[in-house]
Amino acid sequence: MKLNRMHGFSIRSIIRLEIRWRYNHMSNKVLKPKKASLYQFTQNYSNNIGNCIEFFKSMKWPGEFSCDRCGCHKYYLVKRVGKTKTSYVLECSSCHKQHSLLSGTIFQSCKLDLYKLLLGVFLFLNENKGISAINLCSILDVNHKTALLLENKCRILCH
Ligand SMILES: [Zn+2]
């Protein structure tokens, strides 16, 4: 089963791999086996939106942020409060182009807050055979359709 191939890879490596693939950047970096603990995960990300943002930012821009219009490395973080979720964009401090944290990645249409998204992906990828949409529903407190979409995206990450 293909899912087994990713067993032991860190969530960070997998998401980075996917995002790089979407951006047509190939990486020869060897993925090191690493399984994270749920305790450590919650210590790092629960009630810490700054760390969640930093996680997705470092996935999309390994190293440092770079504006794709002018190349500037400085940005302002802009919070967008929507009906279903709060999202964040990085606005270039030079040309003011706004860069979504998730656009261009497999999660760009995701209707989950960053922490819920990260937790769902973590739970899925940290299990050998993933986690079912039913379980994601109750753990993340989301409806079945949202959980199913997330589960499907996680499965794509594993292929
Ligand atoms: Zn710019």
Boltz pocket constraint, residues with backbone or C-beta under 6 A from the ligand:
constraints:
  - pocket:
      binder: B
      contacts: [[A, 67], [A, 68], [A, 69], [A, 70], [A, 71], [A, 72], [A, 92], [A, 93], [A, 94], [A, 95], [A, 96], [A, 97]]
      max_distance: 6.0
